[in-house]
Each structure stands twice: as structure tokens, then as C-alpha cells.
């Protein structure tokens, strides 16, 4: 009998709504996304970001963002 083993590394990037905790897949790739790609990926999935002025940013899904506009 012969066996072969491979180590497979991949990264799954998910954006999480800060209100309802809904998770949406942004990307599944061999390399982790950088900050800009994560932000652009979240925006492409209809998430929005709100700056609370004290250095805190929160992100909201399409269903929750109307509560915070």
C-alpha cells in the first residue's frame, strides 16, 4: 500500500456584522487578504462601515445598516 500526504494551507476571509453577527464569505484563497482587499470585499457584499469618532469602526450588513444611518 502507498500513501501520500499533502499539507494544504488556505485562508477563508469572512466579514461579520457587528449588530446581528451574520457572517458572509469574502474570499477563500491561498494567501490572506490585505486590509484594503478585506475592506473592498466587505463593500462588495453590501456591508457598510461606520466611524464612531473615537477610533472605533463597526461594520453592518445590508439588513442592519438602515438602523445606523
Secondary structure, DSSP 8 states (H G I E B T S, - for coil): ----------EEEEEE-TTT--EEEEEEESS---HHHHHHHHHHTT-EEEE-SSS-EEEE-TTTGGGG-
